[in-house]
């Protein structure tokens, strides 16, 4: 099931939108390549964090 900015795995809910959207993009591409959902989410999360760090993005939402 492809994800989008309004419907995504709970594990991405604490990420800032740019990083979360990158993770969604990566995860959807991995699903198209035949990866299982859990594996796609895991890989996409790691790659999106790395992408965010390389682009000086805030990764996670700040706790209040």
MMTF fields as JSON, N, C-alpha, C and O atoms, coordinates in Angstrom:
{
  "mmtfVersion": "1.0.0",
  "mmtfProducer": "UNKNOWN",
  "numBonds": 255,
  "numAtoms": 256,
  "numGroups": 64,
  "numChains": 1,
  "numModels": 1,
  "chainsPerModel": [1],
  "groupsPerChain": [64],
  "chainIdList": ["A"],
  "bondAtomList": [4, 2, 8, 6, 12, 10, 16, 14, 20, 18, 24, 22, 28, 26, 32, 30, 36, 34, 40, 38, 44, 42, 48, 46, 52, 50, 56, 54, 60, 58, 64, 62, 68, 66, 72, 70, 76, 74, 80, 78, 84, 82, 88, 86, 92, 90, 96, 94, 100, 98, 104, 102, 108, 106, 112, 110, 116, 114, 120, 118, 124, 122, 128, 126, 132, 130, 136, 134, 140, 138, 144, 142, 148, 146, 152, 150, 156, 154, 160, 158, 164, 162, 168, 166, 172, 170, 176, 174, 180, 178, 184, 182, 188, 186, 192, 190, 196, 194, 200, 198, 204, 202, 208, 206, 212, 210, 216, 214, 220, 218, 224, 222, 228, 226, 232, 230, 236, 234, 240, 238, 244, 242, 248, 246, 252, 250],
  "bondOrderList": [1, 1, 1, 1, 1, 1, 1, 1, 1, 1, 1, 1, 1, 1, 1, 1, 1, 1, 1, 1, 1, 1, 1, 1, 1, 1, 1, 1, 1, 1, 1, 1, 1, 1, 1, 1, 1, 1, 1, 1, 1, 1, 1, 1, 1, 1, 1, 1, 1, 1, 1, 1, 1, 1, 1, 1, 1, 1, 1, 1, 1, 1, 1],
  "groupList": [{"groupName": "UNK", "atomNameList": ["N", "CA", "C", "O"], "elementList": ["N", "C", "C", "O"], "formalChargeList": [0, 0, 0, 0], "bondAtomList": [1, 0, 2, 1, 3, 2], "bondOrderList": [1, 1, 2], "singleLetterCode": "X", "chemCompType": "L-PEPTIDE LINKING"}],
  "groupTypeList": [0, 0, 0, 0, 0, 0, 0, 0, 0, 0, 0, 0, 0, 0, 0, 0, 0, 0, 0, 0, 0, 0, 0, 0, 0, 0, 0, 0, 0, 0, 0, 0, 0, 0, 0, 0, 0, 0, 0, 0, 0, 0, 0, 0, 0, 0, 0, 0, 0, 0, 0, 0, 0, 0, 0, 0, 0, 0, 0, 0, 0, 0, 0, 0],
  "groupIdList": [1, 2, 3, 4, 5, 6, 7, 8, 9, 10, 11, 12, 13, 14, 15, 16, 17, 18, 19, 20, 21, 22, 23, 24, 25, 26, 27, 28, 29, 30, 31, 32, 33, 34, 35, 36, 37, 38, 39, 40, 41, 42, 43, 44, 45, 46, 47, 48, 49, 50, 51, 52, 53, 54, 55, 56, 57, 58, 59, 60, 61, 62, 63, 64],
  "secStructList": [7, 7, 7, 5, 6, 6, 5, 7, 7, 4, 4, 4, 6, 6, 5, 7, 2, 2, 2, 2, 2, 2, 2, 2, 2, 2, 2, 2, 2, 2, 2, 2, 6, 6, 7, 7, 2, 2, 2, 2, 2, 2, 2, 2, 2, 2, 2, 2, 2, 2, 2, 2, 2, 2, 6, 6, 7, 7, 7, 5, 7, 7, 7, 7],
  "xCoordList": [0.836, 0.0, 0.886, 1.647, 0.797, 1.64, 1.181, -0.009, 2.149, 1.857, 1.901, 2.425, 1.339, 1.398, 1.54, 1.652, 1.535, 1.787, 0.699, 0.919, -0.469, -1.556, -1.75, -2.41, -1.188, -1.357, 0.001, 0.46, 0.639, 1.99, 2.146, 1.315, 3.204, 3.403, 3.557, 4.143, 3.028, 3.118, 4.56, 4.827, 5.48, 6.886, 7.466, 8.535, 6.782, 7.281, 6.616, 6.937, 5.691, 4.889, 5.698, 5.276, 6.828, 7.622, 8.697, 9.488, 8.73, 9.708, 9.162, 7.954, 10.061, 9.669, 9.194, 9.637, 8.294, 7.665, 8.654, 8.447, 9.713, 10.616, 11.27, 11.412, 11.664, 12.31, 11.276, 11.547, 10.094, 9.017, 8.625, 8.435, 8.507, 8.133, 9.201, 8.876, 10.468, 11.554, 11.466, 11.665, 11.171, 11.028, 9.866, 9.975, 8.766, 7.599, 7.975, 7.638, 8.674, 9.106, 9.998, 9.816, 10.958, 11.878, 11.127, 11.316, 10.276, 9.534, 8.644, 8.576, 7.962, 7.106, 7.921, 7.481, 9.103, 9.968, 10.408, 10.465, 10.716, 11.134, 9.99, 10.208, 8.77, 7.603, 7.428, 7.132, 7.616, 7.501, 8.538, 8.315, 9.689, 10.751, 10.528, 11.299, 9.472, 9.132, 9.537, 9.414, 10.015, 10.368, 9.105, 8.048, 9.22, 8.108, 7.956, 8.925, 6.741, 6.464, 7.429, 8.008, 7.604, 8.456, 9.886, 10.511, 10.399, 11.771, 11.865, 12.837, 10.872, 10.862, 10.851, 11.565, 10.053, 9.978, 11.318, 11.795, 11.916, 13.198, 14.293, 15.011, 14.413, 15.425, 15.139, 16.045, 13.893, 13.513, 13.767, 14.216, 13.488, 13.712, 15.196, 15.561, 16.039, 17.478, 17.992, 18.787, 17.539, 18.004, 17.484, 18.195, 16.254, 15.697, 16.425, 16.658, 16.786, 17.565, 18.893, 19.306, 19.553, 20.834, 20.653, 21.46, 19.597, 19.301, 19.114, 19.649, 18.357, 18.11, 19.384, 19.59, 20.238, 21.511, 22.381, 23.036, 22.393, 23.202, 22.666, 23.394, 21.4, 20.786, 20.469, 19.659, 21.125, 20.943, 19.482, 19.062, 18.721, 17.302, 17.151, 17.896, 16.181, 15.82, 15.13, 14.208, 15.563, 15.068, 13.729, 12.741, 13.719, 12.526, 11.895, 12.551, 10.584, 9.872, 10.419, 10.783, 10.475, 10.952, 9.854, 8.675, 10.26, 9.288, 9.004, 9.905, 7.759, 7.361, 7.54, 7.26],
  "yCoordList": [-1.176, 0.0, 1.246, 1.46, 2.053, 3.261, 4.266, 4.392, 4.975, 5.984, 7.365, 7.549, 8.339, 9.725, 10.623, 10.131, 11.946, 12.87, 12.862, 13.345, 12.326, 12.261, 10.866, 10.711, 9.869, 8.472, 7.792, 7.413, 7.643, 7.085, 6.252, 6.342, 5.446, 4.595, 5.424, 6.506, 4.907, 5.586, 5.88, 6.863, 5.048, 5.231, 6.532, 6.959, 7.166, 8.41, 9.654, 10.768, 9.487, 10.619, 11.699, 12.856, 11.368, 12.357, 13.021, 13.815, 12.703, 13.315, 14.619, 14.773, 15.554, 16.794, 16.449, 15.462, 17.266, 16.965, 16.685, 15.714, 17.473, 17.18, 15.803, 15.096, 15.429, 14.123, 13.012, 11.975, 13.225, 12.229, 12.025, 10.892, 13.112, 12.997, 12.26, 11.505, 12.472, 11.756, 10.268, 9.424, 9.943, 8.543, 7.888, 6.738, 8.599, 8.083, 7.811, 6.766, 8.762, 8.614, 7.379, 6.593, 7.223, 6.077, 4.77, 3.795, 4.75, 3.532, 3.087, 1.898, 4.04, 3.692, 3.112, 2.173, 3.669, 3.138, 1.71, 0.85, 1.47, 0.128, -0.876, -2.02, -0.447, -1.323, -1.715, -2.868, -0.739, -1.025, -2.037, -2.79, -2.046, -2.993, -4.357, -5.287, -4.482, -5.78, -6.003, -7.117, -4.968, -5.113, -5.264, -4.745, -5.98, -6.09, -4.756, -4.008, -4.452, -3.167, -2.837, -1.751, -3.766, -3.497, -3.187, -2.283, -3.934, -3.711, -2.378, -1.643, -2.067, -0.802, 0.383, 1.363, 0.298, 1.377, 1.545, 2.664, 0.434, 0.467, 1.113, 1.998, 0.674, 1.216, 2.688, 3.52, 3.006, 4.377, 5.324, 6.452, 4.88, 5.716, 6.04, 7.195, 5.043, 5.26, 6.193, 7.094, 5.976, 6.804, 8.233, 9.177, 8.399, 9.744, 10.516, 11.716, 9.839, 10.495, 10.977, 12.109, 10.123, 10.48, 11.653, 12.583, 11.61, 12.698, 14.008, 15.046, 13.952, 15.143, 15.716, 16.929, 14.832, 15.289, 15.933, 16.944, 15.366, 15.891, 17.202, 17.939, 17.503, 18.733, 19.706, 20.62, 19.492, 20.358, 20.553, 21.66, 19.488, 19.533, 19.06, 18.2, 19.636, 19.111, 17.776, 17.694, 16.737, 15.384, 15.138, 14.766, 15.349, 15.037, 16.307, 17.33, 16.191, 17.285, 17.444, 16.461, 18.665, 18.917, 18.566, 18.824, 17.978, 17.678, 18.943, 19.74, 19.123, 20.351, 20.175, 21.094],
  "zCoordList": [0.0, 0.0, 0.0, 0.943, -1.025, -1.036, 0.013, 0.301, 0.574, 1.582, 0.952, -0.146, 1.671, 1.22, 2.444, 3.567, 2.23, 3.343, 4.401, 5.512, 4.081, 5.052, 5.638, 6.666, 5.001, 5.425, 5.348, 4.271, 6.512, 6.562, 7.835, 8.739, 7.909, 9.089, 10.371, 10.354, 11.468, 12.765, 13.152, 13.844, 12.718, 13.091, 12.543, 12.98, 11.598, 11.013, 11.586, 11.17, 12.535, 12.997, 13.718, 13.733, 14.308, 15.042, 14.194, 14.703, 12.92, 12.037, 11.475, 11.295, 11.201, 10.539, 9.132, 8.544, 8.596, 7.306, 6.17, 5.443, 5.974, 4.845, 4.953, 3.955, 6.168, 6.369, 6.241, 5.635, 6.808, 6.694, 5.23, 4.788, 4.488, 3.075, 2.274, 1.358, 2.61, 1.936, 2.272, 1.399, 3.523, 3.932, 3.192, 2.765, 3.038, 2.313, 0.858, 0.303, 0.253, -1.141, -1.312, -2.242, -0.406, -0.474, -0.227, -0.955, 0.799, 1.135, -0.024, -0.335, -0.664, -1.797, -2.949, -3.613, -3.186, -4.243, -3.912, -4.791, -2.645, -2.233, -2.363, -2.76, -2.027, -2.185, -3.652, -3.967, -4.544, -5.981, -6.436, -7.384, -5.744, -6.09, -5.45, -5.686, -4.638, -4.071, -2.627, -2.119, -1.958, -0.545, 0.29, -0.069, 1.409, 2.352, 3.074, 3.208, 3.542, 4.178, 5.31, 5.338, 6.239, 7.399, 7.007, 7.563, 6.054, 5.583, 4.846, 5.017, 4.038, 3.295, 4.262, 4.049, 5.313, 6.299, 7.006, 7.195, 7.39, 8.095, 7.244, 7.711, 6.017, 5.111, 4.831, 4.884, 4.535, 4.199, 5.37, 5.166, 6.58, 7.761, 7.902, 8.119, 7.782, 7.901, 6.8, 7.066, 5.577, 4.46, 4.565, 4.221, 5.037, 5.188, 6.288, 6.146, 7.385, 8.439, 7.876, 8.126, 7.123, 6.52, 5.553, 5.546, 4.738, 3.805, 4.578, 4.188, 5.667, 6.474, 7.067, 7.071, 7.568, 8.137, 7.058, 7.315, 5.874, 4.777, 4.229, 3.565, 4.498, 4.005, 5.144, 4.989, 6.297, 7.468, 7.846, 8.181, 7.79, 8.159, 9.612, 10.081, 10.302, 11.616, 11.376, 10.565, 12.066, 11.812, 12.51, 11.877, 13.806, 14.598, 15.166, 15.362, 15.422, 16.077, 17.487, 18.132, 17.959, 19.327, 20.32, 20.081, 21.432, 22.496, 23.27, 23.532, 23.631, 24.357, 25.835, 26.604]
}
